[in-house]
């Protein structure tokens, strides 16, 4: 399997007043292209920190993170932002939709911000169709259920055809049936498109669906 992400001996520390807190300590893990992988652990284990580092939202204190062979830890903040726009999609626990925009406009937004070429309207329609929301395109988030809002967030993550989608506790705010549907949707999209999915989660439904589960506790891979 082609290597999509390589995390090599990564540590991340934060300063809290006069104390240094180790969020991650010497973590190494590889993620293959097309993999559907879960990073699992209790709250405070470091799983979201690791996801944010892979997503170029933060930089490690030490170590290397490579995406498609590029060491993102060595890039400037501006170059990391460019790589994030070109290769990554994000799905968040709280959906993070813009309330004044319609579903269509929320999905379209990253294409406009990052000036992706091609037929923008066709990309947006295809993304909404793939998550089953083409008939809700003109609805605002307040007019959608939690599951529908998360489907819009998934469409937004996929609209630019990223190589890698990072999902941070994507089922945490959903009821059991809706969470199961969302997991099934992401698994189907993974299989149909070969997009790599990486989750931070403690949801057994995601862990059951995953190709591989990496356990993390106290900032270390177990």
KABEL-V927976 format. One record per pair of residues at least 24 apart in sequence whose C-alpha atoms are under 8 Angstrom apart, sorted by sequence separation. I is the first residue (numbers start at 1). J is the second residue. D is the distance in whole Angstrom. If there is no record, write none. Layout:
i = <I I>
j = <J J>
d = <D D>
This chain:
i = <6 56 104 128 131 5 6 24 56 130 180 4 5 23 24 183 3 4 5 128 146 147 3 4 5 56 127 146 3 4 55 85 127 170 2 3 165 167 169 1 2 124 127 147 151 164 165 166 167 168 169 170 172 1 127 147 150 154 163 164 165 166 167 168 169 171 55 103 104 162 163 164 165 166 167 168 169 103 104 164 169 102 103 124 147 102 103 123 26 102 103 123 102 103 101 102 100 101 99 100 99 98 99 97 116 107 106 107 110 7 12 13 107 108 111 5 11 12 103 107 111 10 11 12 106 107 110 10 11 108 10 11 97 107 9 10 9 10 95 131 8 9 10 95 7 8 97 7 8 96 6 7 95 6 7 91 5 6 5 6 92 5 91 4 5 91 4 5 90 3 4 91 89 90 89 88 89 89 86 87 88 91 93 87 88 89 90 91 92 93 95 86 87 88 89 90 91 92 93 94 87 88 89 90 91 92 93 88 92 93 91 93 94 93 55 51 51 48 51 51 51 36 48 47 36 47 35 34 34 35 39 34 35 36 37 38 39 40 41 42 33 34 35 36 37 38 39 40 41 33 34 35 36 37 38 39 40 33 34 35 38 32 40 38 38 47 46 45 46 38 45 46 47 37 40 45 46 36 37 38 39 40 41 44 45 46 36 37 38 39 40 41 42 45 35 36 37 38 39 40 41 37 39 4 27 27 28 24 25 26 27 23 24 25 23 24 22>
j = <30 80 128 152 155 30 31 49 81 155 205 30 31 49 50 209 30 31 32 155 173 174 31 32 33 84 155 174 32 33 84 114 156 199 32 33 195 197 199 32 33 155 158 178 182 195 196 197 198 199 200 201 203 33 159 179 182 186 195 196 197 198 199 200 201 203 88 136 137 195 196 197 198 199 200 201 202 137 138 198 203 137 138 159 182 138 139 159 63 139 140 160 140 141 140 141 140 141 140 141 141 141 142 141 160 152 152 153 156 54 60 61 155 156 159 54 60 61 152 156 160 60 61 62 156 157 160 61 62 159 62 63 149 159 62 63 63 64 149 185 63 64 65 150 63 64 153 64 65 153 64 65 153 65 66 150 65 66 66 67 153 67 153 67 68 154 68 69 154 68 69 157 156 157 157 157 158 162 160 161 162 165 167 162 163 164 165 166 167 168 170 162 163 164 165 166 167 168 169 170 164 165 166 167 168 169 170 166 170 171 170 172 173 173 166 166 168 168 198 199 200 187 200 200 190 201 190 190 191 194 198 194 195 196 197 198 199 200 201 202 194 195 196 197 198 199 200 201 202 195 196 197 198 199 200 201 202 196 197 198 201 196 207 206 207 216 216 216 217 210 217 218 219 210 213 218 219 210 211 212 213 214 215 218 219 220 211 212 213 214 215 216 217 220 211 212 213 214 215 216 217 214 216 196 219 220 221 218 219 220 221 218 219 220 219 220 219>
d = <4 6 8 7 6 6 6 8 7 8 7 8 5 7 7 8 7 6 7 6 8 7 6 5 8 6 5 6 4 5 7 7 7 8 6 6 7 7 7 6 5 8 7 6 7 6 6 6 6 6 6 8 8 7 6 8 8 8 6 5 5 5 5 5 5 7 7 7 5 7 6 6 6 6 6 7 8 5 6 8 8 7 6 6 7 5 6 6 8 5 6 8 4 7 6 7 7 8 6 8 6 8 7 7 7 7 8 7 7 8 5 6 6 7 8 8 6 5 6 4 7 6 6 7 7 8 8 7 5 8 6 6 8 7 8 4 5 6 7 7 6 7 8 6 8 5 7 6 6 8 8 5 6 6 7 8 7 5 6 7 8 5 6 6 6 6 5 8 8 7 8 6 8 5 4 8 6 6 8 8 5 7 8 5 6 6 6 6 6 6 8 7 5 5 5 5 5 5 5 8 6 6 6 6 6 7 5 7 6 7 6 6 7 7 7 7 7 7 8 8 7 7 6 6 7 8 8 7 8 8 7 5 8 6 6 6 6 6 7 7 8 5 5 5 5 5 5 5 6 7 4 6 6 6 6 6 5 6 7 8 7 8 8 7 6 7 7 6 7 6 5 7 8 5 7 5 5 5 6 6 6 6 6 7 5 8 5 5 5 5 5 5 7 8 7 7 6 6 6 6 6 8 7 8 8 6 8 8 5 7 6 7 4 6 5 6 7>
